[in-house]
């Protein structure tokens, strides 16, 4: 059984409402939900915040249960995610996650930052012809920078610039570094990622210094709740990781893989969502979980990775 009082439930609801508000304030194009902690957050926000759009959500395996080198998996997942969405203009991504000490979120932030940096560099250093197709003529800021560097009044058509005359190639050869620097500046904020840390007030003293620094530097937006009711409660999370069982001597070795094998809606989880619905004035009988099929897609960006191949996945 999961026990919580009305005060804790109200605080949790307010925390989810505030998280959803931040997602809107950040104009998020995508919401990346680390698994498993953030899975119930999505269901709750969908109930308590009318404008919440669960279609924007992508679920990312990020639990310590799935291996020692979770950071590498998070980085790989995020790189493949960015490759898949192929941003053609600036995008905003918000990642909400539960926080106790802050260590797990801090590791995820480092891994995501490496992935974002890698993809920004790929955009800035790729074939110059791809820049035009990627950013299009709509971006006047970058067009102005390139034109100023070249001392020509071109509309931003790098392909045309390189094709038009041999002298243009000479100009690019002479000013290549300047053009690349301009593109780096452009892509520096091309992919914006913000984090929301749902914090348990009662565990304030357990937060590590690195996490506190991230909050102070506005990398993480903190949201306090009296209690993270869903924390370490598998009965309050519908997704289940795939399990590999291997006998080693007289014992059985259990390995969790970053994929979902089944969805289990427990009575406790159903009661939890019904209680939330009733508290915000909605009909509990119409309450449903969301994104069930999307949960099964969480391993999509890890397919073919050496780690999963080693596990026979």
C-alpha positions in Angstrom: 0.0 0.0 0.0 1.1 3.6 -0.7 0.1 6.1 2.0 -0.1 9.8 1.6 -2.3 12.5 3.1 -4.3 15.2 1.4 -1.7 17.8 2.2 1.1 15.8 0.5 -1.2 15.2 -2.5 -2.1 18.8 -2.9 1.6 19.8 -2.7 2.4 17.2 -5.3 -0.3 18.4 -7.6 0.9 22.0 -7.2 4.4 20.8 -8.1 3.2 19.1 -11.2 1.2 22.2 -12.2 4.2 24.4 -11.7 6.3 22.0 -13.8 3.8 22.1 -16.6 3.8 25.9 -16.4 7.6 26.0 -16.8 7.3 23.7 -19.8 5.0 26.2 -21.4 7.1 29.2 -20.3 10.1 27.6 -21.9 8.1 27.0 -25.1 9.2 23.4 -25.1 9.0 21.7 -28.5 9.9 18.4 -26.8 9.7 17.0 -23.2 12.2 14.3 -22.4 11.1 12.2 -19.5 13.8 10.2 -17.8 12.7 6.7 -16.8 11.4 5.6 -14.5 11.0 8.6 -12.2 9.4 11.0 -14.6 6.9 8.6 -16.1 4.1 9.2 -13.5 4.9 13.0 -13.7 3.6 12.9 -17.3 0.4 11.2 -16.3 -0.2 13.6 -13.5 0.5 16.8 -15.6 -1.9 15.5 -18.2 -4.6 15.4 -15.5 -3.9 18.7 -13.6 -2.8 21.0 -16.5 -5.4 21.3 -19.3 -2.9 22.8 -21.8 -0.4 19.9 -21.3 0.4 18.1 -24.6 1.6 14.5 -24.0 2.4 14.2 -27.7 5.6 16.3 -27.1 7.0 13.6 -24.7 9.9 11.3 -25.4 10.8 8.7 -22.8 14.5 8.2 -22.1 15.9 5.2 -20.2 18.0 6.8 -17.4 17.9 4.5 -14.4 20.9 3.2 -12.5 19.2 -0.2 -12.6 20.0 -0.6 -16.2 23.8 -0.7 -15.8 26.8 1.0 -14.4 27.5 3.2 -17.4 24.1 4.9 -17.6 25.7 8.2 -18.7 27.0 6.6 -21.9 23.5 5.3 -22.7 21.9 8.7 -22.0 24.4 10.4 -24.2 23.8 7.9 -27.0 20.1 8.1 -26.7 20.1 11.9 -26.8 22.4 12.0 -29.8 20.2 9.6 -31.7 17.1 11.6 -30.6 18.6 14.8 -32.0 19.5 13.0 -35.2 16.0 11.7 -35.5 14.2 15.0 -35.1 16.6 16.8 -37.4 16.0 20.4 -36.1 15.7 22.8 -38.9 15.3 25.8 -36.6 16.0 26.5 -33.0 14.3 24.1 -30.6 13.6 24.0 -26.9 13.7 20.8 -24.8 12.6 20.5 -21.2 13.7 17.6 -19.0 11.7 17.2 -15.7 13.1 14.7 -13.2 12.9 13.8 -9.5 15.6 15.0 -7.2 16.8 13.5 -3.8 20.5 14.2 -3.6 20.8 15.5 -7.2 23.5 13.0 -8.2 21.5 11.2 -10.9 20.2 14.4 -12.5 23.7 15.9 -12.5 25.0 12.9 -14.3 22.2 13.1 -16.8 22.9 16.8 -17.4 26.5 16.1 -18.2 25.6 13.3 -20.6 23.0 15.4 -22.3 25.3 18.3 -22.6 27.9 16.2 -24.3 25.3 15.0 -26.8 24.1 18.5 -27.5 27.6 19.8 -27.9 28.5 16.9 -30.3 25.5 17.7 -32.5 26.1 21.4 -32.5 29.7 20.8 -33.6 28.4 18.5 -36.3 26.1 21.2 -37.6 28.8 23.9 -37.5 31.5 21.8 -39.1 29.5 19.8 -41.6 29.4 20.4 -45.4 28.9 24.1 -46.0 26.1 23.2 -48.5 24.1 21.6 -45.7 24.0 24.9 -43.7 21.8 26.5 -46.3 19.3 23.6 -46.4 19.3 23.4 -42.6 18.8 27.0 -41.5 17.0 28.3 -44.6 16.8 31.9 -45.8 14.4 32.8 -42.9 17.2 33.4 -40.5 18.2 37.1 -41.1 20.6 37.2 -38.2 22.9 34.5 -39.7 22.4 35.8 -43.2 23.6 39.2 -42.1 26.6 37.8 -40.4 27.7 35.8 -43.4 27.0 38.7 -45.8 29.0 41.1 -43.6 31.9 38.7 -43.5 31.9 38.3 -47.3 31.3 42.0 -47.9 28.6 41.1 -50.4 24.8 41.8 -50.4 23.8 38.2 -51.0 20.7 36.7 -49.6 21.8 33.7 -47.6 22.3 31.1 -50.3 25.6 29.4 -49.5 25.1 26.8 -52.2 24.6 29.6 -54.8 27.5 31.5 -53.4 29.9 28.6 -54.0 28.4 27.7 -57.4 28.2 31.2 -58.9 31.8 32.1 -59.5 35.2 30.8 -58.9 36.1 33.9 -57.0 33.5 33.0 -54.4 35.4 29.8 -53.6 38.5 32.0 -53.1 36.5 34.2 -50.8 35.3 31.2 -48.8 38.9 29.8 -48.6 40.1 33.2 -47.3 37.2 33.7 -44.9 36.5 30.1 -44.0 37.3 30.4 -40.3 35.2 33.5 -40.0 32.3 31.9 -41.6 32.7 28.8 -39.4 32.8 31.1 -36.3 29.6 32.8 -37.4 27.9 29.4 -37.8 29.2 28.3 -34.4 27.6 31.5 -32.9 24.4 30.7 -34.7 24.3 27.1 -33.4 25.4 27.9 -29.9 21.7 28.4 -28.9 20.2 26.2 -31.7 19.4 23.4 -29.2 18.2 24.7 -25.8 17.8 22.3 -23.0 16.3 23.2 -19.6 15.9 21.0 -16.6 13.2 20.9 -13.9 14.2 19.3 -10.6 11.2 18.2 -8.6 12.6 18.4 -5.1 11.4 16.8 -1.8 11.3 19.6 0.8 12.1 17.1 3.6 15.3 16.0 2.0 16.8 19.5 1.4 19.9 18.7 3.4 20.8 15.8 1.2 21.3 17.8 -2.0 24.9 17.7 -3.2 27.0 20.8 -3.9 27.2 20.2 -7.7 23.4 20.0 -8.0 23.0 23.2 -5.9 25.5 25.0 -8.1 23.4 24.0 -11.2 20.3 25.4 -9.5 22.2 28.6 -8.6 23.4 28.9 -12.2 19.8 28.5 -13.5 20.6 25.3 -15.3 18.0 23.5 -13.2 14.7 25.1 -12.3 13.7 23.7 -8.8 10.2 22.8 -7.9 9.5 22.0 -4.3 6.9 19.5 -3.1 6.3 18.3 0.4 6.9 14.7 -0.8 7.7 13.0 -4.1 4.9 10.5 -3.6 6.0 8.4 -6.6 9.7 8.2 -5.5 11.0 4.6 -5.3 7.4 3.2 -5.7 7.3 0.8 -8.7 3.6 0.3 -8.0 3.2 4.0 -8.9 4.9 3.6 -12.3 3.2 1.7 -15.1 6.3 0.8 -17.1 8.5 -2.2 -16.5 12.0 -2.7 -17.7 12.9 -5.8 -19.7 14.7 -8.3 -17.5 17.4 -10.8 -18.6 18.0 -13.7 -16.2 21.2 -15.6 -16.2 22.2 -18.5 -13.9 25.7 -18.0 -12.4 26.5 -21.0 -10.3 23.8 -21.6 -7.8 22.4 -18.1 -8.2 20.4 -16.3 -10.8 21.8 -13.0 -12.1 19.2 -10.4 -13.1 19.9 -7.7 -15.6 17.6 -4.8 -16.4 17.7 -3.6 -20.0 16.8 0.0 -21.2 13.6 -1.2 -22.8 10.0 -1.7 -21.7 8.6 -5.2 -21.6 5.2 -4.5 -20.3 2.8 -1.9 -18.9 1.3 -2.7 -15.5 -1.5 -0.4 -14.1 -1.7 -1.4 -10.5 -4.7 -0.7 -8.2 -2.4 1.6 -6.3 -1.6 3.6 -9.4 -5.2 3.8 -10.5 -6.3 4.9 -7.0 -3.5 7.5 -7.0 -4.6 9.0 -10.4 -8.2 8.9 -9.3 -7.4 10.8 -6.1 -5.6 13.5 -8.1 -8.5 13.8 -10.6 -11.0 14.2 -7.7 -8.9 16.8 -6.0 -8.7 18.9 -9.2 -12.4 18.5 -9.9 -12.3 16.0 -12.7 -14.2 12.8 -13.0 -12.0 10.0 -11.8 -13.8 7.4 -13.9 -12.5 9.2 -17.1 -8.9 9.2 -15.9 -6.4 7.3 -18.0 -2.7 6.9 -18.4 -1.1 8.4 -21.5 1.6 7.5 -24.0 1.4 3.8 -23.3 2.7 3.0 -26.8 5.4 5.6 -26.5 6.8 3.9 -23.4 7.5 0.9 -25.5 9.5 3.1 -27.9 12.0 4.3 -25.2 14.8 2.0 -26.5 14.3 3.2 -30.1 17.4 5.4 -30.0 19.6 2.7 -28.5 19.0 0.0 -31.1 22.2 -1.3 -32.5 24.3 0.0 -29.6 27.2 -2.2 -28.5 25.8 -2.4 -24.9 22.5 -3.8 -26.1 24.2 -6.2 -28.5 26.3 -7.5 -25.6 23.1 -8.2 -23.7 21.6 -10.0 -26.7 19.0 -7.4 -27.2 
